[in-house]
């Protein structure tokens, strides 16, 4: 643990992961709760927001193994950002346009939230992997706790919740570009191996399994 704390590289990555975990939880639960504020049938909207998670998890698995972890995380967050911001500025009377963009945003954040679990575990060295992922998951709950209050912002400025989700997702998608790719890389056992991820690829042998338990 002390070696990991002393590593500037790992601390920067951990800071990026902390932000992205909080953002994922905040936007994921925020979109679910904010769905009842959309125009149209609120029960149908909520049902659609829940059902969109099914293709989301499927696409997450495909994207992780085809595009890689980094691109899957970043692109899904950017997708969520774009659709949320556009959805916030569209006329509320265009019900299906707003709902469709909202669903695409929820699809994006579902993919992102699915990817970040595996991605985080593959970046953290074996010596602190369980503690690291556990800490990130715990910290993410702060975002989840704030999510129920976001729809209240719509009482002051109606598009504000979606714009907020979009901005946070945009920052998350950009910061994810600074993380190393872990697809088909050996899980790092030590701090030194974790630091080399994305820097000296030849030092870490390719592996056939996309993820394995430590």
Backbone as a printed PyTorch tensor [residue, N CA C, xyz], in Angstrom:
tensor([[[  0.8220,  -1.2070,   0.0000],
         [  0.0000,   0.0000,   0.0000],
         [  0.8620,   1.2660,   0.0000]],

        [[  1.9260,   1.2800,   0.8150],
         [  2.7970,   2.4540,   0.8910],
         [  3.4630,   2.7320,  -0.4480]],

        [[  3.8900,   1.6560,  -1.1370],
         [  4.5390,   1.8250,  -2.4380],
         [  3.5670,   2.4290,  -3.4470]],

        [[  2.3200,   1.9940,  -3.3900],
         [  1.3130,   2.5100,  -4.3200],
         [  1.0570,   3.9930,  -4.0720]],

        [[  1.0030,   4.3800,  -2.8010],
         [  0.7650,   5.7800,  -2.4480],
         [  1.9220,   6.6680,  -2.9040]],

        [[  3.1370,   6.1190,  -2.8590],
         [  4.3160,   6.8800,  -3.2660],
         [  4.4370,   7.0100,  -4.7840]],

        [[  3.7040,   6.1830,  -5.5090],
         [  3.7810,   6.1980,  -6.9690],
         [  2.9040,   7.3110,  -7.5440]],

        [[  3.5380,   8.3040,  -8.1590],
         [  2.8010,   9.4180,  -8.7540],
         [  1.8880,   8.9310,  -9.8740]],

        [[  2.3890,   7.9890, -10.6650],
         [  1.6120,   7.4530, -11.7850],
         [  0.3270,   6.8040, -11.3050]],

        [[  0.4360,   5.9500, -10.2890],
         [ -0.7450,   5.2600,  -9.7830],
         [ -1.7110,   6.2150,  -9.0980]],

        [[ -1.1930,   7.2210,  -8.4220],
         [ -2.0600,   8.1770,  -7.7390],
         [ -2.8610,   9.0140,  -8.7370]],

        [[ -2.2270,   9.3680,  -9.8640],
         [ -2.9410,  10.1140, -10.9060],
         [ -4.0480,   9.2490, -11.4970]],

        [[ -3.7100,   7.9940, -11.7800],
         [ -4.7190,   7.0780, -12.3160],
         [ -5.8520,   6.8770, -11.3190]],

        [[ -5.4920,   6.7460, -10.0480],
         [ -6.5050,   6.5220,  -9.0220],
         [ -7.4160,   7.7400,  -8.9000]],

        [[ -6.8500,   8.9310,  -9.0410],
         [ -7.6570,  10.1570,  -8.9830],
         [ -8.6560,  10.1990, -10.1450]],

        [[ -8.1950,   9.7990, -11.3320],
         [ -9.0790,   9.7450, -12.5000],
         [-10.1790,   8.7210, -12.2820]],

        [[ -9.8090,   7.5710, -11.7210],
         [-10.7960,   6.5270, -11.4500],
         [-11.8170,   6.9840, -10.4180]],

        [[-11.3550,   7.6750,  -9.3840],
         [-12.2800,   8.1820,  -8.3610],
         [-13.3220,   9.0990,  -8.9980]],

        [[-12.8480,  10.0310,  -9.8290],
         [-13.7820,  10.9440, -10.4940],
         [-14.7710,  10.1710, -11.3590]],

        [[-14.2590,   9.2170, -12.1240],
         [-15.1300,   8.4770, -13.0350],
         [-16.1080,   7.5660, -12.3090]],

        [[-15.6950,   6.9950, -11.2000],
         [-16.6210,   6.1760, -10.4110],
         [-17.7460,   7.0360,  -9.8530]],

        [[-17.3980,   8.1800,  -9.2770],
         [-18.4190,   9.0740,  -8.7210],
         [-19.3580,   9.5590,  -9.8220]],

        [[-18.7840,   9.9320, -10.9610],
         [-19.5920,  10.4050, -12.0860],
         [-20.5240,   9.3210, -12.5950]],

        [[-20.0060,   8.1090, -12.7350],
         [-20.8350,   7.0030, -13.2160],
         [-22.0220,   6.7540, -12.3010]],

        [[-21.7660,   6.7040, -11.0010],
         [-22.8490,   6.4590, -10.0480],
         [-23.8520,   7.6120, -10.0530]],

        [[-23.3280,   8.8350, -10.0800],
         [-24.1750,  10.0270, -10.0540],
         [-25.0760,  10.0960, -11.2830]],

        [[-24.4920,   9.9130, -12.4540],
         [-25.2580,  10.0120, -13.6990],
         [-26.1760,   8.8090, -13.8850]],

        [[-25.6800,   7.6180, -13.5610],
         [-26.4720,   6.3930, -13.7280],
         [-27.7710,   6.4690, -12.9230]],

        [[-27.6440,   6.7380, -11.6350],
         [-28.8370,   6.8070, -10.7910],
         [-29.6220,   8.0930, -11.0380]],

        [[-28.9170,   9.1560, -11.3820],
         [-29.5890,  10.4160, -11.6660],
         [-30.5040,  10.3250, -12.8730]],

        [[-30.0340,   9.6800, -13.9410],
         [-30.8660,   9.5170, -15.1280],
         [-32.0780,   8.6460, -14.8290]],

        [[-31.8790,   7.6010, -14.0510],
         [-32.9960,   6.7160, -13.7040],
         [-34.0790,   7.4860, -12.9570]],

        [[-33.6620,   8.2720, -11.9800],
         [-34.6220,   9.0200, -11.1700],
         [-35.2260,  10.1960, -11.9270]],

        [[-34.4460,  10.7840, -12.8220],
         [-34.9120,  11.9550, -13.5680],
         [-35.8580,  11.5810, -14.7040]],

        [[-35.9660,  10.2930, -15.0050],
         [-36.8130,   9.8490, -16.1160],
         [-38.2810,  10.2000, -15.8910]],

        [[-38.7040,  10.2600, -14.6290],
         [-40.1030,  10.5910, -14.3390],
         [-40.4000,  12.0750, -14.5490]],

        [[-39.3580,  12.8680, -14.7510],
         [-39.5440,  14.3050, -14.9860],
         [-39.7030,  14.6300, -16.4690]],

        [[-39.4930,  13.6300, -17.3240],
         [-39.6160,  13.8500, -18.7630],
         [-41.0780,  13.9960, -19.1530]],

        [[-41.3000,  14.6330, -20.2940],
         [-42.6640,  14.7510, -20.7990],
         [-43.1470,  13.3830, -21.2710]],

        [[-44.4520,  13.2050, -21.3110],
         [-45.0040,  11.9200, -21.7030],
         [-45.4050,  11.0940, -20.4920]],

        [[-45.6060,   9.8120, -20.7120],
         [-46.0170,   8.8920, -19.6460],
         [-44.8200,   8.5450, -18.7720]],

        [[-44.8360,   8.9830, -17.5110],
         [-43.6730,   8.7790, -16.6400],
         [-43.4340,   7.3060, -16.3150]],

        [[-44.4950,   6.5120, -16.3140],
         [-44.3410,   5.0840, -16.0280],
         [-43.6750,   4.3700, -17.2030]],

        [[-44.0920,   4.7410, -18.4060],
         [-43.4800,   4.1660, -19.6030],
         [-42.0280,   4.6060, -19.7120]],

        [[-41.7770,   5.8760, -19.4310],
         [-40.4040,   6.3890, -19.4930],
         [-39.4860,   5.6300, -18.5420]],

        [[-39.9600,   5.4110, -17.3210],
         [-39.1380,   4.7080, -16.3290],
         [-38.8950,   3.2630, -16.7480]],

        [[-39.9230,   2.6310, -17.3140],
         [-39.7730,   1.2480, -17.7730],
         [-38.7420,   1.1580, -18.8950]],

        [[-38.7860,   2.1070, -19.8240],
         [-37.8350,   2.1120, -20.9370],
         [-36.4090,   2.3470, -20.4500]],

        [[-36.2630,   3.2420, -19.4600],
         [-34.9390,   3.5250, -18.8990],
         [-34.3530,   2.2790, -18.2410]],

        [[-35.2090,   1.4720, -17.6380],
         [-34.7370,   0.2240, -17.0200],
         [-34.4110,  -0.8270, -18.0800]],

        [[-35.2650,  -0.9400, -19.0920],
         [-35.0740,  -1.9570, -20.1270],
         [-33.8410,  -1.6900, -20.9890]],

        [[-33.4660,  -0.4160, -21.1430],
         [-32.3120,  -0.0810, -21.9910],
         [-31.0150,  -0.6350, -21.4090]],

        [[-31.0460,  -1.0180, -20.1380],
         [-29.8490,  -1.5710, -19.5140],
         [-29.4990,  -2.9510, -20.0730]],

        [[-30.4970,  -3.6770, -20.5630],
         [-30.2410,  -5.0210, -21.1030],
         [-29.2830,  -4.9600, -22.2940]],

        [[-29.5870,  -4.1750, -23.3440],
         [-28.6020,  -4.0520, -24.4270],
         [-27.3340,  -3.3430, -23.9680]],

        [[-27.4470,  -2.5050, -22.9320],
         [-26.2710,  -1.7960, -22.4250],
         [-25.2140,  -2.7460, -21.8980]],

        [[-25.6240,  -3.7070, -21.0890],
         [-24.6730,  -4.6740, -20.5370],
         [-24.0900,  -5.5650, -21.6340]],

        [[-24.9390,  -5.9030, -22.6090],
         [-24.4660,  -6.7390, -23.7230],
         [-23.4280,  -5.9890, -24.5540]],

        [[-23.7230,  -4.7370, -24.8740],
         [-22.7900,  -3.9260, -25.6580],
         [-21.4950,  -3.6550, -24.8950]],

        [[-21.5930,  -3.5510, -23.5820],
         [-20.3950,  -3.3230, -22.7650],
         [-19.4260,  -4.4900, -22.9110]],

        [[-19.9550,  -5.7000, -22.8580],
         [-19.1100,  -6.8960, -22.9850],
         [-18.4610,  -6.9540, -24.3720]],

        [[-19.2470,  -6.6450, -25.3980],
         [-18.7180,  -6.6690, -26.7640],
         [-17.6660,  -5.5800, -26.9500]],

        [[-17.9730,  -4.3740, -26.4940],
         [-17.0600,  -3.2420, -26.6700],
         [-15.7400,  -3.4550, -25.9470]],

        [[-15.7900,  -3.9940, -24.7250],
         [-14.5590,  -4.2120, -23.9600],
         [-13.5910,  -5.1280, -24.6880]],

        [[-14.1330,  -6.1190, -25.3770],
         [-13.2810,  -7.0970, -26.0380],
         [-12.9560,  -6.7490, -27.4880]],

        [[-13.6620,  -5.7870, -28.0430],
         [-13.3970,  -5.3610, -29.4170],
         [-12.6400,  -4.0330, -29.4710]],

        [[-13.0930,  -3.0680, -28.7010],
         [-12.4750,  -1.7370, -28.7040],
         [-11.4080,  -1.5780, -27.6360]],

        [[-11.4850,  -2.3930, -26.6060],
         [-10.5800,  -2.2300, -25.4720],
         [-11.2830,  -1.5070, -24.3410]],

        [[-10.6780,  -1.5570, -23.1600],
         [-11.3100,  -0.9530, -21.9850],
         [-11.3490,   0.5760, -22.0530]],

        [[-10.2170,   1.1660, -22.4040],
         [-10.1270,   2.6270, -22.4090],
         [-11.1110,   3.2610, -23.3830]],

        [[-11.1320,   2.7790, -24.6010],
         [-12.0120,   3.3590, -25.6100],
         [-13.4760,   3.1000, -25.2790]],

        [[-13.7650,   1.9570, -24.6830],
         [-15.1480,   1.6490, -24.3070],
         [-15.6380,   2.6060, -23.2310]],

        [[-14.7940,   2.8340, -22.2220],
         [-15.1630,   3.7400, -21.1330],
         [-15.3110,   5.1730, -21.6430]],

        [[-14.3150,   5.6280, -22.3700],
         [-14.3150,   7.0110, -22.8430],
         [-15.4500,   7.2930, -23.8230]],

        [[-15.6100,   6.4340, -24.8140],
         [-16.6300,   6.6730, -25.8420],
         [-18.0430,   6.5890, -25.2780]],

        [[-18.2750,   5.6870, -24.3320],
         [-19.6140,   5.5710, -23.7490],
         [-19.9530,   6.7980, -22.9010]],

        [[-18.9650,   7.3320, -22.1950],
         [-19.1890,   8.5540, -21.4210],
         [-19.4350,   9.7510, -22.3390]],

        [[-18.6840,   9.8260, -23.4300],
         [-18.8790,  10.9230, -24.3840],
         [-20.2370,  10.8190, -25.0710]],

        [[-20.6680,   9.5860, -25.3480],
         [-21.9980,   9.3780, -25.9260],
         [-23.0710,   9.8950, -24.9720]],

        [[-22.9170,   9.5580, -23.7090],
         [-23.8510,  10.0290, -22.6880],
         [-23.8350,  11.5540, -22.5990]],

        [[-22.6460,  12.1280, -22.6580],
         [-22.5070,  13.5850, -22.5550],
         [-23.2300,  14.3010, -23.6890]],

        [[-22.9810,  13.8650, -24.9080],
         [-23.5680,  14.5200, -26.0820],
         [-25.0910,  14.4270, -26.0660]],

        [[-25.6160,  13.2370, -25.8080],
         [-27.0690,  13.0560, -25.8400],
         [-27.7660,  13.8110, -24.7050]],

        [[-27.1360,  13.8620, -23.5440],
         [-27.7400,  14.5820, -22.4160],
         [-27.8000,  16.0850, -22.6840]],

        [[-26.7060,  16.6410, -23.1920],
         [-26.6730,  18.0810, -23.4650],
         [-27.6730,  18.4490, -24.5620]],

        [[-27.6870,  17.6670, -25.6350],
         [-28.6430,  17.9390, -26.7190],
         [-30.0690,  17.7950, -26.2080]],

        [[-30.3090,  16.7300, -25.4340],
         [-31.6430,  16.4970, -24.8890],
         [-32.1120,  17.6240, -23.9870]],

        [[-31.1720,  18.2580, -23.3080],
         [-31.5270,  19.3480, -22.4150],
         [-32.0050,  20.5920, -23.1430]],

        [[-31.5660,  20.7670, -24.3910],
         [-31.9190,  21.9750, -25.1400],
         [-33.0470,  21.7620, -26.1440]],

        [[-33.4850,  20.5230, -26.3060],
         [-34.5880,  20.2530, -27.2360],
         [-35.9200,  20.6490, -26.5920]],

        [[-36.8240,  21.1270, -27.4010],
         [-38.1540,  21.5150, -26.9170],
         [-38.8190,  20.3270, -26.2360]],

        [[-39.3040,  20.5360, -25.0230],
         [-39.9270,  19.4600, -24.2440],
         [-41.1540,  18.8770, -24.9340]],

        [[-41.7710,  19.6400, -25.8470],
         [-42.9490,  19.1440, -26.5580],
         [-42.5950,  18.0310, -27.5420]],

        [[-41.3450,  17.9620, -27.9410],
         [-40.8930,  16.8850, -28.8350],
         [-40.5860,  15.6560, -27.9780]],

        [[-41.6480,  15.0820, -27.4440],
         [-41.5250,  14.0260, -26.4350],
         [-40.6110,  12.8870, -26.8520]],

        [[-40.8580,  12.3040, -28.0210],
         [-40.0870,  11.1240, -28.4090],
         [-38.6310,  11.4590, -28.7300]],

        [[-38.3810,  12.6730, -29.1780],
         [-36.9940,  13.0780, -29.4270],
         [-36.2390,  13.1800, -28.1040]],

        [[-36.8810,  13.7990, -27.1110],
         [-36.2530,  13.9470, -25.7940],
         [-36.0450,  12.5900, -25.1410]],

        [[-37.0790,  11.7560, -25.1790],
         [-36.9910,  10.4310, -24.5550],
         [-35.9420,   9.5710, -25.2490]],

        [[-35.8880,   9.6470, -26.5770],
         [-34.9050,   8.8460, -27.3270],
         [-33.4770,   9.2320, -26.9590]],

        [[-33.2110,  10.5300, -26.8980],
         [-31.8760,  10.9970, -26.5060],
         [-31.5660,  10.6020, -25.0660]],

        [[-32.5790,  10.6840, -24.2190],
         [-32.4220,  10.2990, -22.8140],
         [-32.0360,   8.8240, -22.7090]],

        [[-32.7000,   7.9860, -23.4980],
         [-32.4200,   6.5460, -23.4760],
         [-31.0200,   6.2410, -24.0010]],

        [[-30.5920,   6.9630, -25.0250],
         [-29.2370,   6.7610, -25.5460],
         [-28.2130,   7.1580, -24.4880]],

        [[-28.5120,   8.2370, -23.7650],
         [-27.6290,   8.6450, -22.6760],
         [-27.5520,   7.5890, -21.5900]],

        [[-28.6980,   7.0040, -21.2420],
         [-28.7150,   5.9450, -20.2230],
         [-27.9730,   4.7090, -20.7290]],

        [[-28.0930,   4.4320, -22.0240],
         [-27.3510,   3.3220, -22.6190],
         [-25.8560,   3.5480, -22.4580]],

        [[-25.4090,   4.7770, -22.7390],
         [-23.9900,   5.1040, -22.6270],
         [-23.4670,   4.9480, -21.2170]],

        [[-24.2020,   5.4590, -20.2350],
         [-23.7170,   5.3880, -18.8540],
         [-23.7950,   3.9680, -18.3190]],

        [[-24.7260,   3.1640, -18.8290],
         [-24.7940,   1.7530, -18.4310],
         [-23.5620,   1.0070, -18.9190]],

        [[-23.1760,   1.2690, -20.1660],
         [-21.9640,   0.6510, -20.7120],
         [-20.7500,   1.0790, -19.8950]],

        [[-20.6640,   2.3700, -19.6220],
         [-19.5270,   2.9050, -18.8660],
         [-19.4270,   2.2950, -17.4780]],

        [[-20.5520,   2.2170, -16.7810],
         [-20.5570,   1.6830, -15.4190],
         [-20.1700,   0.2060, -15.4150]],

        [[-20.5460,  -0.5080, -16.4760],
         [-20.1850,  -1.9260, -16.5790],
         [-18.6920,  -2.0960, -16.8290]],

        [[-18.1500,  -1.2520, -17.6820],
         [-16.7390,  -1.3470, -18.0610],
         [-15.8110,  -0.9890, -16.9100]],

        [[-16.1750,   0.0190, -16.1280],
         [-15.2460,   0.5630, -15.1390],
         [-14.9110,  -0.4280, -14.0320]],

        [[-15.8020,  -1.3610, -13.7500],
         [-15.5080,  -2.3760, -12.7330],
         [-14.3160,  -3.2330, -13.1600]],

        [[-14.4210,  -3.7940, -14.3640],
         [-13.3430,  -4.6410, -14.8800],
         [-12.0750,  -3.8360, -15.1270]],

        [[-12.2360,  -2.6700, -15.7240],
         [-11.0990,  -1.8160, -16.0700],
         [-10.2900,  -1.4370, -14.8360]],

        [[-10.9680,  -1.0470, -13.7760],
         [-10.2770,  -0.6460, -12.5440],
         [ -9.4830,  -1.8040, -11.9580]],

        [[-10.0970,  -2.9740, -11.9160],
         [ -9.4260,  -4.1460, -11.3460],
         [ -8.1750,  -4.5100, -12.1280]],

        [[ -8.2000,  -4.2930, -13.4350],
         [ -7.0590,  -4.6550, -14.2700],
         [ -5.9150,  -3.6430, -14.1940]],

        [[ -6.1730,  -2.4770, -13.6360],
         [ -5.1150,  -1.4710, -13.4900],
         [ -4.4350,  -1.5180, -12.1290]],

        [[ -5.1270,  -2.0650, -11.1440],
         [ -4.6160,  -2.0580,  -9.7720],
         [ -3.7820,  -3.3100,  -9.5170]],

        [[ -2.5930,  -3.1730,  -8.9270],
         [ -1.7490,  -4.3460,  -8.6660],
         [ -2.4040,  -5.3390,  -7.7080]],

        [[ -2.0140,  -6.5950,  -7.8440],
         [ -2.6070,  -7.6800,  -7.0600],
         [ -2.5770,  -7.4160,  -5.5620]],

        [[ -1.4970,  -6.8230,  -5.0910],
         [ -1.3220,  -6.6130,  -3.6500],
         [ -2.4130,  -5.7440,  -3.0270]],

        [[ -3.0240,  -4.8690,  -3.8190],
         [ -4.0630,  -3.9900,  -3.2680],
         [ -5.3240,  -3.9910,  -4.1360]],

        [[ -5.4800,  -5.0030,  -4.9840],
         [ -6.5990,  -4.9940,  -5.9390],
         [ -7.9620,  -5.0010,  -5.2420]],

        [[ -8.1500,  -5.9170,  -4.3270],
         [ -9.4500,  -6.0110,  -3.6460],
         [ -9.7600,  -4.7370,  -2.8700]],

        [[ -8.7600,  -4.2530,  -2.1370],
         [ -8.9510,  -3.0310,  -1.3500],
         [ -9.1960,  -1.8300,  -2.2600]],

        [[ -8.4740,  -1.7810,  -3.3860],
         [ -8.6040,  -0.6540,  -4.3050],
         [ -9.9750,  -0.5800,  -4.9500]],

        [[-10.4430,  -1.7110,  -5.4900],
         [-11.7600,  -1.7340,  -6.1270],
         [-12.8520,  -1.4870,  -5.0880]],

        [[-12.6670,  -2.0500,  -3.8940],
         [-13.6370,  -1.8240,  -2.8250],
         [-13.7240,  -0.3600,  -2.4310]],

        [[-12.5660,   0.2940,  -2.3610],
         [-12.5360,   1.7190,  -2.0050],
         [-13.2190,   2.5610,  -3.0820]],

        [[-12.9500,   2.2470,  -4.3480],
         [-13.5640,   2.9880,  -5.4490],
         [-15.0820,   2.8180,  -5.4480]],

        [[-15.5290,   1.5870,  -5.2210],
         [-16.9610,   1.3170,  -5.1910],
         [-17.6380,   2.0600,  -4.0420]],

        [[-16.9450,   2.1240,  -2.9100],
         [-17.4930,   2.8360,  -1.7480],
         [-17.5780,   4.3340,  -2.0150]],

        [[-16.5130,   4.8870,  -2.5820],
         [-16.4840,   6.3180,  -2.8940],
         [-17.5770,   6.6870,  -3.8960]],

        [[-17.8560,   5.7620,  -4.8260],
         [-18.8840,   6.0220,  -5.8400],
         [-20.2540,   6.2560,  -5.2190]],

        [[-20.4820,   5.7010,  -4.0270],
         [-21.7940,   5.8480,  -3.3820],
         [-22.0910,   7.2980,  -3.0060]],

        [[-21.0510,   8.1150,  -2.9010],
         [-21.2960,   9.5350,  -2.6460],
         [-22.0450,  10.1520,  -3.8280]],

        [[-21.6540,   9.7350,  -5.0320],
         [-22.3690,  10.1960,  -6.2190],
         [-23.7950,   9.6870,  -6.2400]],

        [[-23.9720,   8.4260,  -5.8290],
         [-25.3090,   7.8400,  -5.7990],
         [-26.2040,   8.5460,  -4.7830]],

        [[-25.6180,   8.9720,  -3.6650],
         [-26.4000,   9.6560,  -2.6280],
         [-26.8760,  11.0340,  -3.0850]],

        [[-26.0930,  11.6760,  -3.9440],
         [-26.4650,  13.0080,  -4.4280],
         [-27.4760,  12.9570,  -5.5740]],

        [[-27.5160,  11.8310,  -6.2790],
         [-28.3620,  11.6990,  -7.4660],
         [-29.8400,  12.0130,  -7.2340]],

        [[-30.4520,  11.5840,  -6.1230],
         [-31.8880,  11.8570,  -5.9360],
         [-32.2500,  13.3390,  -5.8740]],

        [[-31.2700,  14.1920,  -5.5940],
         [-31.5560,  15.6180,  -5.4740],
         [-31.4740,  16.3620,  -6.8070]],

        [[-30.9070,  15.7140,  -7.8110],
         [-30.7030,  16.3800,  -9.1020],
         [-32.0060,  16.8030,  -9.7750]],

        [[-33.0560,  15.9550,  -9.7830],
         [-34.3020,  16.3890, -10.4300],
         [-34.8560,  17.7010,  -9.8760]],

        [[-34.5090,  18.0280,  -8.6350],
         [-34.9830,  19.2790,  -8.0330],
         [-34.4260,  20.5050,  -8.7560]],

        [[-33.2520,  20.3440,  -9.3830],
         [-32.6660,  21.4610, -10.1280],
         [-33.5530,  21.8710, -11.2910]],

        [[-34.3100,  20.8990, -11.8070],
         [-35.2040,  21.1790, -12.9200],
         [-36.3400,  22.1180, -12.5610]],

        [[-36.5930,  22.2950, -11.2730],
         [-37.6320,  23.2230, -10.8400],
         [-37.2150,  24.6670, -11.0830]],

        [[-35.9140,  24.9080, -11.1340],
         [-35.3780,  26.2530, -11.3460],
         [-35.0440,  26.4830, -12.8210]],

        [[-34.2970,  25.5520, -13.3910],
         [-33.9690,  25.6010, -14.8230],
         [-34.2080,  24.2000, -15.3630]],

        [[-35.2280,  24.0250, -16.1680],
         [-35.6710,  22.6830, -16.5640],
         [-34.5750,  21.8040, -17.1690]],

        [[-33.7410,  22.3260, -18.0930],
         [-32.7190,  21.4480, -18.6890],
         [-31.4790,  21.2390, -17.8240]],

        [[-31.4190,  21.8930, -16.6590],
         [-30.2040,  21.8540, -15.8440],
         [-29.7540,  20.4480, -15.4480]],

        [[-30.6590,  19.5420, -15.0350],
         [-30.2070,  18.1860, -14.6820],
         [-29.4710,  17.4880, -15.8240]],

        [[-30.0480,  17.5350, -17.0280],
         [-29.4140,  16.8730, -18.1700],
         [-28.0980,  17.5390, -18.5430]],

        [[-28.0490,  18.8550, -18.4690],
         [-26.8080,  19.5650, -18.7880],
         [-25.7180,  19.1990, -17.7860]],

        [[-26.0900,  19.1040, -16.5140],
         [-25.1300,  18.7100, -15.4810],
         [-24.6010,  17.3050, -15.7340]],

        [[-25.5020,  16.3800, -16.0580],
         [-25.0760,  15.0140, -16.3750],
         [-24.1320,  15.0160, -17.5760]],

        [[-24.4560,  15.8390, -18.5630],
         [-23.6460,  15.8980, -19.7690],
         [-22.2490,  16.4310, -19.5180]],

        [[-22.1460,  17.4910, -18.7350],
         [-20.8360,  18.0920, -18.4500],
         [-19.9520,  17.1320, -17.6580]],

        [[-20.5230,  16.5130, -16.6330],
         [-19.7490,  15.5700, -15.8170],
         [-19.2820,  14.3750, -16.6490]],

        [[-20.1610,  13.8810, -17.5210],
         [-19.7930,  12.7500, -18.3880],
         [-18.7190,  13.1470, -19.3900]],

        [[-18.7990,  14.3700, -19.8950],
         [-17.7980,  14.8610, -20.8440],
         [-16.4160,  14.8840, -20.2040]],

        [[-16.3310,  15.4210, -18.9990],
         [-15.0440,  15.4630, -18.2910],
         [-14.5350,  14.0490, -18.0340]],

        [[-15.4410,  13.1530, -17.6530],
         [-15.0440,  11.7640, -17.4180],
         [-14.5190,  11.0970, -18.6740]],

        [[-15.1990,  11.3410, -19.8010],
         [-14.7630,  10.7450, -21.0570],
         [-13.4020,  11.2380, -21.4980]],

        [[-13.1240,  12.5160, -21.2680],
         [-11.8260,  13.0900, -21.6410],
         [-10.7170,  12.5570, -20.7340]],

        [[-10.9680,  12.5220, -19.4320],
         [ -9.9340,  12.0490, -18.5000],
         [ -9.6150,  10.5690, -18.7030]],

        [[-10.5870,   9.8110, -19.1840],
         [-10.3660,   8.3780, -19.4080],
         [ -9.2970,   8.1260, -20.4660]],

        [[ -9.0790,   9.1010, -21.3580],
         [ -8.0470,   8.9580, -22.3840],
         [ -6.6470,   8.8610, -21.7770]],

        [[ -6.4810,   9.3450, -20.5580],
         [ -5.1690,   9.3480, -19.9150],
         [ -4.8850,   8.0510, -19.1520]],

        [[ -5.8290,   7.1230, -19.1870],
         [ -5.6240,   5.8310, -18.5350],
         [ -5.0210,   4.8400, -19.5230]],

        [[ -4.2690,   3.8550, -19.0540],
         [ -3.6500,   2.8800, -19.9560],
         [ -4.6430,   1.8170, -20.4130]],

        [[ -4.3990,   1.2600, -21.5800],
         [ -5.2250,   0.1510, -22.0580],
         [ -4.7940,  -1.1390, -21.3540]],

        [[ -5.7760,  -1.9510, -20.9560],
         [ -5.4510,  -3.1990, -20.2490],
         [ -5.9230,  -4.4420, -20.9860]],

        [[ -6.5570,  -4.2640, -22.1370],
         [ -7.0430,  -5.4160, -22.8850],
         [ -5.8920,  -6.3380, -23.2780]],

        [[ -6.0300,  -7.6060, -22.9570],
         [ -5.0460,  -8.6460, -23.2860],
         [ -3.6740,  -8.3970, -22.6590]],

        [[ -3.6530,  -7.6470, -21.5800],
         [ -2.4070,  -7.4420, -20.8390],
         [ -2.4380,  -8.2950, -19.5700]],

        [[ -1.2820,  -8.7310, -19.1370],
         [ -1.1820,  -9.5090, -17.9050],
         [ -1.5590,  -8.6220, -16.7220]],

        [[ -2.3370,  -9.1820, -15.8070],
         [ -2.6970,  -8.4150, -14.6200],
         [ -1.4360,  -8.0550, -13.8460]],

        [[ -1.2530,  -6.7900, -13.4820],
         [ -0.0470,  -6.3920, -12.7470],
         [ -0.0540,  -6.9570, -11.3290]],

        [[  1.0300,  -7.6030, -10.9560],
         [  1.1400,  -8.1680,  -9.6100],
         [  1.7660,  -7.1820,  -8.6360]],

        [[  2.6070,  -6.3020,  -9.1520],
         [  3.3180,  -5.3570,  -8.2900],
         [  3.0580,  -3.9220,  -8.7410]],

        [[  3.4720,  -2.9830,  -7.9120],
         [  3.3320,  -1.5680,  -8.2490],
         [  4.1300,  -1.2430,  -9.5000]],

        [[  5.3210,  -1.8400,  -9.6170],
         [  6.1830,  -1.5790, -10.7770],
         [  5.5040,  -2.0270, -12.0680]],

        [[  4.8670,  -3.1910, -12.0440],
         [  4.1830,  -3.6820, -13.2360],
         [  2.9780,  -2.8040, -13.5690]],

        [[  2.2890,  -2.3430, -12.5500],
         [  1.1350,  -1.4660, -12.7730],
         [  1.5720,  -0.1480, -13.4080]],

        [[  2.7130,   0.3660, -12.9850],
         [  3.2290,   1.6190, -13.5410],
         [  3.5970,   1.4670, -15.0080]],

        [[  4.0300,   0.2580, -15.4060],
         [  4.4580,   0.0470, -16.7890],
         [  3.2880,  -0.1140, -17.7570]],

        [[  2.0870,  -0.3120, -17.2410],
         [  0.9350,  -0.4580, -18.1280],
         [  0.8150,   0.7610, -19.0370]],

        [[  0.7670,   0.5180, -20.3350],
         [  0.6280,   1.6120, -21.2790],
         [  1.9170,   2.3260, -21.6120]],

        [[  3.0140,   1.9580, -20.9590],
         [  4.2970,   2.6260, -21.2090],
         [  5.2740,   1.6980, -21.9280]],

        [[  5.5060,   0.5330, -21.3560],
         [  6.4220,  -0.4310, -21.9710],
         [  5.6340,  -1.7160, -22.1810]],

        [[  4.8720,  -1.7420, -23.2530],
         [  3.9430,  -2.8430, -23.4800],
         [  4.6450,  -4.1910, -23.6130]],

        [[  5.8720,  -4.2060, -24.1310],
         [  6.5760,  -5.4680, -24.3160],
         [  6.9620,  -6.1190, -22.9950]],

        [[  7.0080,  -5.3300, -21.9200],
         [  7.3950,  -5.8760, -20.6240],
         [  6.2740,  -6.6650, -19.9630]],

        [[  5.0610,  -6.4760, -20.4780],
         [  3.9250,  -7.1950, -19.9090],
         [  3.3480,  -8.0820, -20.9980]],

        [[  3.4250,  -9.3700, -20.8140],
         [  3.0280, -10.3140, -21.8560],
         [  1.5320, -10.2830, -22.1120]],

        [[  1.1760, -10.6100, -23.3500],
         [ -0.2240, -10.6590, -23.7240],
         [ -0.8540, -11.8610, -23.0520]],

        [[ -2.1270, -11.7600, -22.7550],
         [ -2.8270, -12.8830, -22.1560],
         [ -4.1050, -13.1510, -22.9390]],

        [[ -4.5400, -14.3560, -22.9420],
         [ -5.6830, -14.7430, -23.7500],
         [ -7.0080, -14.3680, -23.1100]],

        [[ -7.0930, -14.4340, -21.7860],
         [ -8.3410, -14.1210, -21.1130],
         [ -8.4790, -12.6180, -20.9320]],

        [[ -9.6990, -12.0420, -21.1970],
         [ -9.8960, -10.6060, -21.0220],
         [ -9.8380, -10.1760, -19.5750]],

        [[-10.1220, -11.1020, -18.6510],
         [-10.0460, -10.7660, -17.2200],
         [ -9.9360, -12.0530, -16.4320]],

        [[ -9.0930, -12.0720, -15.4510],
         [ -8.9970, -13.2450, -14.5990],
         [ -8.8930, -12.7930, -13.1610]],

        [[ -9.3750, -13.6220, -12.2860],
         [ -9.3320, -13.2900, -10.8750],
         [ -7.9190, -13.4120, -10.3650]],

        [[ -7.5330, -12.5230,  -9.4680],
         [ -6.2080, -12.5900,  -8.8700],
         [ -6.2040, -13.6020,  -7.7470]]])
